[in-house]
Amino acid sequence: MNFSLTQLEEARRALDVPLFADLPGDAGVSFEFFPPNSEKMAETLWHTVEVLAPLAPRFASVTYGAGGSTRERTHATVARIVRETKVPAAAHLTCVNASRAEIAEVANAYWDVGVRHIVALRGDPPAGETFVPHPEGYAGAADLVEGLKVLHPFEISVAAYPEVHPQALSPQADLDNLKAKLEAGATRAITQFFFAPETFFRFRDKAAAAGINAEIVPGILPVSNVAQTRKFAGMCGAAIPAWMERLFDGLDDNPPARQLVAATIAAELARKLYAGGVRHFHFYTLNRAELSFAICHLLGIRAEK
Ligand SMILES: Cc1cc2nc3c(=O)[nH]c(=O)nc-3n(C[C@H](O)[C@H](O)[C@H](O)COP(=O)(O)OP(=O)(O)OC[C@H]3O[C@@H](n4cnc5c(N)ncnc54)[C@H](O)[C@@H]3O)c2cc1C
């Protein structure tokens, strides 16, 4: 039987996975939050930030609601992270429904409060519509990166899609677009979530073959609610594998067991990614601390004393 080099490399990686007990905690992490829209959600978020901040993340980022709908709340959340923690804050910013002048206003306000890192995105139009650039706005994320770099020397992260963006003309076009975003001045790409380590490794190999040298950081979504994740996944081109559905089968009314299963699945993924050389993990926390903290702990990462 003939194996391709990629298959052999994948088999090697699958066998060469260290035990959790052997992980030295040398990986960096970052955490993604969304801006809260009630007092209660704000309390949950700040508790989460207090639990995760001592892990000394490389940065904490805050998302920007569809169509700029959370402009003020995103700003307030990012500004509070800057004021009240030592964690470098990153603000997500999108092109949807905004002129270049409006985006400049938002970016300047970030710069003025000390934010030096932007996650630059095209953004999504409201459900069911296709993206049409604002007549005086940016055509997409690559354009936005270029515009932000003219304004201030921001550190910029961009999005990448191991399972290909649903609107991409082809996988190659998607990679070309990623390359354009990095060439426009972004320093790293953060991926959409995925559930099989091979998905990430194949993507990283293809990116390297396309001449992309920048760091590609896997986005880890610890899933404890499959129904909700299925909804997100449908929108962003990520697939929920049948084995994951099976592992959560029968647990609808058992949240504690779901949490344990979720932590196990995500920690296994992180461990295999670590074995494949990943040293920066970006967690989609959904504003909850428990799962991301537990996975960091299993990776050997401990709170700063
Ligand atoms: C880490 C991460 C964080 C995110 N945070 C947010 C957030 O805070 N708020 C939010 O609203 N959304 C967020 N998103 C979702 C993102 O906005 C959507 O996936 C959006 O559809 C694409 O944004 P992008 O920056 O990847 O777009 P782009 O890189 O501009 O590309 C979008 C698609 O269009 C294609 N394309 C680009 N240029 C061209 C061209 N010239 N011709 C033809 N096709 C082209 C690309 O190949 C790609 O398929 C996030 C996604 C990730 C992975």
The ligand as a Tripos MOL2 file, in Angstrom:
@<TRIPOS>MOLECULE
LIG
   53    58     1     0     0
SMALL
NO_CHARGES

@<TRIPOS>ATOM
      1 C1        -10.8450   34.7170   14.5990 C.3       1 LIG1
      2 C2        -12.1310   35.2760   14.0170 C.ar      1 LIG1
      3 C3        -12.7420   36.3590   14.6350 C.ar      1 LIG1
      4 C4        -13.9370   36.8950   14.1140 C.ar      1 LIG1
      5 N1        -14.5120   37.9700   14.7540 N.ar      1 LIG1
      6 C5        -15.6180   38.5660   14.2300 C.ar      1 LIG1
      7 C6        -16.2100   39.7200   14.8310 C.ar      1 LIG1
      8 O1        -15.7450   40.2020   15.8720 O.2       1 LIG1
      9 N2        -17.3070   40.2650   14.2440 N.ar      1 LIG1
     10 C7        -17.8490   39.7540   13.0960 C.ar      1 LIG1
     11 O2        -18.8470   40.3080   12.6010 O.2       1 LIG1
     12 N3        -17.3150   38.6670   12.4880 N.ar      1 LIG1
     13 C8        -16.2140   38.0510   13.0160 C.ar      1 LIG1
     14 N4        -15.6560   36.9430   12.4050 N.ar      1 LIG1
     15 C9        -16.3270   36.3860   11.2170 C.3       1 LIG1
     16 C10       -15.9140   37.0840    9.9150 C.3       1 LIG1
     17 O3        -16.2770   38.4370    9.9370 O.3       1 LIG1
     18 C11       -16.6220   36.3520    8.7690 C.3       1 LIG1
     19 O4        -16.1250   35.0560    8.6230 O.3       1 LIG1
     20 C12       -16.6400   37.0910    7.4280 C.3       1 LIG1
     21 O5        -17.5490   36.4210    6.5490 O.3       1 LIG1
     22 C13       -15.3030   37.1100    6.7090 C.3       1 LIG1
     23 O6        -14.4320   37.9630    7.3120 O.3       1 LIG1
     24 P1        -12.8640   37.9600    6.8600 P.3       1 LIG1
     25 O7        -12.2020   39.0210    7.6360 O.co2     1 LIG1
     26 O8        -12.3180   36.6040    6.9030 O.co2     1 LIG1
     27 O9        -13.0690   38.4350    5.3350 O.3       1 LIG1
     28 P2        -12.0930   38.5250    4.0900 P.3       1 LIG1
     29 O10       -10.7380   38.0290    4.4290 O.co2     1 LIG1
     30 O11       -12.2280   39.8750    3.5110 O.co2     1 LIG1
     31 O12       -12.6950   37.4320    3.0920 O.3       1 LIG1
     32 C14       -14.0250   36.9640    3.0840 C.3       1 LIG1
     33 C15       -14.2310   35.9840    1.9340 C.3       1 LIG1
     34 O13       -14.2660   36.6830    0.7250 O.3       1 LIG1
     35 C16       -13.2850   36.1690   -0.1640 C.3       1 LIG1
     36 N5        -12.6940   37.2970   -0.8620 N.ar      1 LIG1
     37 C17       -11.9070   38.2630   -0.3390 C.ar      1 LIG1
     38 N6        -11.5490   39.1500   -1.2900 N.ar      1 LIG1
     39 C18       -12.1430   38.7380   -2.4180 C.ar      1 LIG1
     40 C19       -12.1830   39.2230   -3.7510 C.ar      1 LIG1
     41 N7        -11.5210   40.3250   -4.0980 N.pl3     1 LIG1
     42 N8        -12.9080   38.5480   -4.6510 N.ar      1 LIG1
     43 C20       -13.5930   37.4420   -4.3150 C.ar      1 LIG1
     44 N9        -13.6010   36.9260   -3.0530 N.ar      1 LIG1
     45 C21       -12.8820   37.5530   -2.1470 C.ar      1 LIG1
     46 C22       -12.2790   35.4540    0.7070 C.3       1 LIG1
     47 O14       -11.5930   34.4220    0.0150 O.3       1 LIG1
     48 C23       -13.1500   34.9240    1.7780 C.3       1 LIG1
     49 O15       -13.7260   33.7530    1.3260 O.3       1 LIG1
     50 C24       -14.5050   36.3490   12.9310 C.ar      1 LIG1
     51 C25       -13.8880   35.2320   12.3290 C.ar      1 LIG1
     52 C26       -12.7220   34.6910   12.8620 C.ar      1 LIG1
     53 C27       -12.0940   33.4900   12.2160 C.3       1 LIG1
@<TRIPOS>BOND
     1     1     2 1
     2     2     3 ar
     3     2    52 ar
     4     3     4 ar
     5     4     5 ar
     6     4    50 ar
     7     5     6 ar
     8     6     7 ar
     9     6    13 1
    10     7     8 2
    11     7     9 ar
    12     9    10 ar
    13    10    11 2
    14    10    12 ar
    15    12    13 ar
    16    13    14 ar
    17    14    15 1
    18    14    50 ar
    19    15    16 1
    20    16    17 1
    21    16    18 1
    22    18    19 1
    23    18    20 1
    24    20    21 1
    25    20    22 1
    26    22    23 1
    27    23    24 1
    28    24    25 2
    29    24    26 1
    30    24    27 1
    31    27    28 1
    32    28    29 2
    33    28    30 1
    34    28    31 1
    35    31    32 1
    36    32    33 1
    37    33    34 1
    38    33    48 1
    39    34    35 1
    40    35    36 1
    41    35    46 1
    42    36    37 ar
    43    36    45 ar
    44    37    38 ar
    45    38    39 ar
    46    39    40 ar
    47    39    45 ar
    48    40    41 1
    49    40    42 ar
    50    42    43 ar
    51    43    44 ar
    52    44    45 ar
    53    46    47 1
    54    46    48 1
    55    48    49 1
    56    50    51 ar
    57    51    52 ar
    58    52    53 1
@<TRIPOS>SUBSTRUCTURE
     1 LIG1         1 GROUP 0 **** ****
